[in-house]
Amino acid sequence: MDVKLLLSVATFCGTIIGVGVFALPYVVSQVGFWPGIFYLILLAAAFIPLYLLYGETLLRTKGSARLPGLAERYLGKWGKIIISFSTFIGLSASLICYIIAGGEFLSTIIGTDFFICALIFWFLLSLGIIFGLKSISKFELFVLFLFVITLGVLFFMCAPHIRLENLSGFYPENLFLPYGVILFSMYGLSAIPALRDILKGEEKKLKNAILIGTILSLVFYSVFVFIVVGVSGLETTEESIQGLIVKIGDGVILLGAIFGIMSVSTSFLTVGIYVRDVLFYDFKARKWLSTAFICTVPLLGLALGIEYLVPLMSFIGSILGAFESVVLIFISKRSKIKGDRKPEYQIKVPDPILYLICIVFVTGFIYEIVSFIK
């Protein structure tokens, strides 16, 4: 694998594998391991056509527009308004999730108050936003390497404690519980423009970067869920690690916290840069103002605690999935007619499959809204 492709795959994996990884074992355990893994594979498969369509649309379009800019160009003002709502509400809230989780993980490592740790975490990642994409893509590659090592160490620590009976069972009353968290966990649309920038001059590799990155993330999630649920079963906690302590001991806390810091950091940086670039390219805001906005919004996370994390992730995932999937499908169709450059790859997804994806995401969004109201 050449360097550019490796950097783009690492960036994509680093964006997808974020704080959602720690909520996945809990929601999967509540519906049953095998049904939960099927759920994860099904929604990951639904994301792949969207990722590829977004990449193709970017390659059909000259310039550096992001999703709101593409929506305005191909759908008009209404498209930009809808997708901007998703981008600024959904992704800004995602940054808040990352700060909450990062503060908790750092607090576990250094034993200091959550507020102070979240502030330190926010400051360091804000510096990363300011430094930009070039340094971040290399950081993502380094972290991906550490991901693999950490997961391997965790597996060998937990393997003697995995029980097959913890992997059986099906609880249909919780069937919709994993939906929003899985969507949040598999969300990676914000990384696609960054992949194109990394692969500049070799854009034909964008398709492979998307496919490899999605599959690697899915495998990583599945292995982590297998480890945690295999050890903890129905006693799996919302943040995963506490449930392992009873079986493995306190040593797993430090390993889990380090793993958490890495996963949250990479997602924060890629999503933060994406929203900054949306403001800069699509809304013509000054670069310093765009950067200031991204570095300020996550401070709201300092006022929240870890107990808000799972419901917030679930709600954000449903918003991003519903709004962006529908609008992106219409954008891709219009770009095939109005695009101003020949793309390096093209995909053909039958309309019934695209409409089915829309129905799945919109239905899930409605369910989340109803659950929230209740």
N, C-alpha and C positions, 0 to 999 in steps of 0.2 A: 504494500500500500504506500503510495507516494505521500510526501509531507503535507501538501495542501489538502488532500482527501482525508488524511489522518486528523489534521487540525479541524476540518469541518465536521467530521464524525464526532470528535471529542466535544466540540462546541454544542452540537445538537444533543448529544447524550447529557452533557452538563446542564443544558436548559431543561430537558424533560425530567431528569432525575433530581428532584428537589425535595422540599419538605414533605411532599405527598407520600414519599416512600415510607415514612414512619406511621402514617395513618392507614395505609393499605392493609397491613396485617390485621388490624382491628376490624375494619369493615368486612374483610374477607372471612374472618373467623365467625362473624355474626350471621353470615349467610351460608357458610360451609366452605371448606377449602376448595374442593373441585368445582362447585358452581361458581365460586369467586374467581378462580383462575380462568374459567371459561368466560366469565364476565369481562375480565381484564383483556383477554385475547380478542374478544369480540369488539370491544370499544377501541382497542389499539388498531384493529383491522379497519374500523370505520374512519380513523384518523389518517391512515396512509393515503387514500385517494385525495383527501383535502390537502395534505402536505404537498403531494406531487402536483396538484392543480395550482396551488399557490406558487410553487417554484416555476411551473410552466408560464404562469401569468406574468411573473416578474421578468422572465426571459423574453416574453413577447413585448415588453414595454421598455422604451428607452428612458434613461434617468434613474433616479434613486427613490422613487415613491414607495411608501409602505402601504399597508392595507387601507387606511382611510383615504390616502391619495389615489390609490387604484379604484376605490369605490366611487370617488368623485369623478374620475376620468371616464369610467365605463358605465356607471349607473346614474350619475348626477348627484345633486346636493343631498337628496334623501338617503342615498346609499352611504354617503360620507357621514351623515348625522347618526344613522343607526350603528355603523361600525365604530364611530368615535365613542359612542356611549359604552360599547363593549370594551374598547381599548382602555379608556381612561378610568372607568369604574372597575372593570374586571382586573386589569393588569396592575393598576395602582393598589388595589386591595391585595393582590398577590404579593407585592413588595412589602406590604404591612405584615402578611403572613410570614415572610422570610425573616423580617426583623424580630418578630415574636419568637419564632423557633430558634433563630441564631442567638438571641439573648439567653434563652433557656439553656442551650447547649454550652455556650461559653460560661454561663454561671455554674454549670455542672463541672466544667474542667478546672476553673480557677477558684471556685467556691465563693464568689462575690455576689452581691445583690443583683437581681434580674435587671433592674432599671439601669444600673451602671454598665452591666455587661452588654445590654442591648444598645446602649449609647456608644460603647467602644466598637461593637460590631458594625453599627450604622456608619460610624466615622471611617473605618477602614474600607468598607465597601464603597462608600462615596468617593474615596480616593481612586478606587478601581474604575468607577464610572468616568471620572475625569481623565484617567490615563487612556481610555479608549480600547477599541477592538483588538488591535494588534497584540498588545500584551495579554489581553484576556484569553484569546484563542490558545496561546501557549500555556497559560495557567490552567485552562480547561483540560488540555492534554495531560498535564502533570497530575491534575486531580483525578482524571479518569484512570490513570495508572494506579493511583492510591486507592481508588474505589475497588479495583479488582483485588488488590492485596488485602484490604480491610475485609471485604466480603469473604475471602478465603480463610482468613484468621477467624472470623466470626463463625464460619461453617464448622471448622475443626473444634472450636470451643463448644459448640452447641450439639454437634453430631451425636455424642453419646446420650443426649437427653431428649432426642426427637422420638416421639411415640406415634406410631401409625394410626392409633385410635383418635389422635387429635386431628387427623387429616380426613376423617370420615364425617358424615352427617350433612343434613341439608335443612335449612330453616327458612321456609318460604315466606314466613311473616316478615322477614327482613330483606326481602328480595330487592327492593329499591334502595336500600341503605348504601351500598357501595357506589351507586351511580355517579353522584357528583364528585366524590373523592377520586374515583378512577379517572374521570374526565380531567380534573385538575392535575392529577399525577401524570397523565399522558400528553398534556398540552405542550406543544412545541412550535406553534405557528410563528411566534415572535422571533424564533431563531433563523427562519428561512432566509430573510434578507441578509443576515450576517453570513450565512453559508455562501450565498452568491458573492458577497464581497471577498470572502476568503478565497474562493475559487475563481477569482477574476482572471480571465484569459483561458480558463479550463472549465467553463460553465457546463460542459457536457457531463461532468462528473457529479453535478448537483443531484441528479436522480439517485445515483448509487449512495451518495452521502446520506440522503433522506432515508432510504430503505435500510441501510446498515445501521444508522443511528437509532431508528425506531425499533428494529429487531433486537439490538443490543440492550436497549432500555427495557424492553419487554422481558427479556431473559433475566436481566439484573433484578427487576421487580419480582419476578416469579420465584427466583432463588431466595431472595430476602423474605418473601412471604412464607415460603416453604419452611425456612429456618425458624422464624418466629412462631408461626402457628403450630408447627410441628413440636415445638417445645412447650408453648403456653396453652394451646387449644382455646377453649372458651374463656380462659383467664387472660387472654391477650388484652393488654391495656391500650388506650387510645394513642399513646406515643410509643408503643412497642417495647421499649427498653425496660421499663419498670417491671413488666411481666416476666422478663427473663431473669431478673435478679434472684428471685426465689429459687430458680432451678440452677443457675450458673454461678451466681455470686456477684459481689460488687465490681469485680474486674470488668464485667461487660459494660458497665456504665460509662467508663472512660472511653472505651472503644466505640461505643454507640455515639457518644457526644462528639468525638473527633470526626467520625463518619458523617454525623449530622451537620457539623460546621462546613465540611467540604461540599456536601450536596446542596445546602442552602446558599452558599456563597456563589457557586457557579450559576445557579438559576437566577439569583438576584442580579448579577452583573449583566447577563444576556438580556433579561427582560427589561432592566433599567435602561440599557443602551437603546433597546428597541423603542421604548416609549419616548426617550429623548429624541431619537431620530424622527419619530412620527411628528413631534412638535416642530422640529427643525425643517424637515423636508415637506411635510404635508400641510402644516399650518404656518410655515414661514416665520416661526419664532426665532429670535436670536439664539445662538448656540449657548451662550452663558445662561440665558433665561431658562432654556430647556433643561440644561444640566442642574440648575438651581431647583427647578420644580421636582425633578426626579430625586434629588438628594434631600428634599424637604418632606415630601408626602409620607415616606416610610416612618417618620418620627411619630406618626399617629399610633404606630404599633407599640410604642413605649407605654401608652396608656392602657393597653390591653394585656391580658394574661394568657397562659397556654390553654385555658379552658375554652377560649373562643376559637381555637385553631381549626378543629375538625369541622364544625358547622360552617365556618367562614370559607374553608377550602371547598366544601361541598357546594355551597351557594355560588362561589366564583366559577367553579368548573361548569356548572349548569348554564350560567350566563354566557361564558365564552363559547361553549359548545353550541348553544342554540343560535346566538346571533351571528357568530363568525362563520359557522358552517353554511347557513342559508345564504348569507350575502356573498361569501366566497364562491359558491357554486354559480351564482348569477354573474359575478365578475368574470369568472373563467370563461363562461359561455360568450360573453360580450367581447372579451379580449381576443377570442379566435377570429372575430370579425373586424375589430377596430385596432388590434395590436399593430405597432409600427416597427417590429423587428421579427426576424425568424428565430424561434426558440431552438435551443440546442437539443431539446427532447420534447416529445409530445406523448400524451397518454389519452386513451379513449376509455371513458367509464360510461357504461350504459345508463341512460336517464333513470330507469327504475331503481338502480342501485343508489344513485345520487339522491333521489327523492326519499328512498327508504332511510338513508343516513339523516336527512333533514327531519324526518318524522321521529326517529329515535332521539335525536338531540332536543327537538322542540318538546316532545312528550316528557322527557326527563326534566326539562326546565319548568314545565307546568307543574309537575309533581313536586319539585323543590319549592316552588312558590306556595303551593297549597300546604305543604308540610310546614313551611316557615310561618304562614298565617296561623295554622293550628297551634 
